[in-house]
């Protein structure tokens, strides 16, 4: 029996009977328990996940007072707002933005910002 990276057992010639079934049982347990955090399985990077993004332009910002602006956004393809984590980036330079949101419908939300000159890329993950 060969133990592979992350504990998976690979039978060799001559590994038969109970030994083979014990290894199979351990492998299924490993498949069930792994979480891709790097110690019990390969660590997954962000490239392993599907992402959808959309851009909102600075001409859409509307003042709500006190130097705060908001823009109504409809999610791409009618995605349910609460099913996604939103990541905001400055479209011009890629800098991460920490913007507030407010749900206004199943697939619509407001984005709040204090700079009405910024174009924003929204990434849904």
BELSULRA-V668953 format. One record per backbone hydrogen bond with DSSP energy under -0.5 kcal/mol. NH is the residue of the N-H (numbers start at 1). CO is the residue of the C=O. E is the energy in kcal/mol with one decimal. If there is no record, write none. Layout:
BEGIN
nh | co | e
NH | CO | E
NH | CO | E
END
This chain:
BEGIN
nh | co | e
2 | 10 | -2.7
4 | 2 | -0.7
4 | 8 | -3.9
7 | 4 | -1.7
8 | 5 | -0.8
10 | 2 | -3.5
11 | 9 | -0.5
15 | 12 | -2.4
16 | 14 | -1.0
19 | 16 | -0.9
20 | 16 | -0.6
20 | 17 | -0.6
21 | 17 | -1.8
22 | 18 | -2.9
23 | 19 | -1.9
24 | 20 | -2.1
25 | 21 | -2.3
26 | 22 | -2.2
27 | 23 | -2.5
28 | 24 | -2.3
29 | 25 | -1.9
30 | 26 | -2.3
31 | 27 | -2.6
32 | 28 | -2.1
33 | 29 | -2.3
34 | 30 | -1.8
38 | 41 | -0.6
44 | 36 | -1.3
48 | 45 | -1.9
49 | 46 | -1.6
52 | 124 | -1.6
54 | 122 | -2.2
56 | 120 | -3.2
60 | 57 | -1.9
61 | 58 | -1.4
62 | 70 | -2.4
64 | 68 | -2.8
65 | 68 | -0.7
68 | 65 | -1.7
69 | 113 | -3.4
70 | 62 | -2.4
71 | 111 | -1.8
73 | 109 | -3.1
75 | 107 | -2.9
78 | 75 | -1.6
79 | 76 | -1.5
81 | 106 | -2.5
83 | 80 | -1.7
84 | 81 | -1.2
87 | 123 | -2.3
88 | 97 | -0.6
89 | 121 | -2.1
90 | 95 | -3.0
91 | 89 | -0.5
91 | 119 | -2.3
94 | 90 | -2.8
97 | 88 | -2.9
99 | 97 | -0.8
100 | 112 | -0.8
102 | 110 | -1.7
104 | 108 | -2.3
105 | 108 | -1.5
108 | 105 | -0.8
109 | 73 | -2.4
110 | 102 | -2.9
111 | 71 | -2.1
112 | 100 | -2.8
113 | 69 | -2.8
118 | 115 | -1.2
120 | 56 | -2.6
121 | 89 | -2.9
122 | 54 | -3.5
122 | 120 | -0.5
123 | 87 | -2.9
123 | 121 | -0.5
124 | 52 | -3.8
124 | 122 | -0.5
125 | 85 | -2.4
125 | 123 | -0.5
END
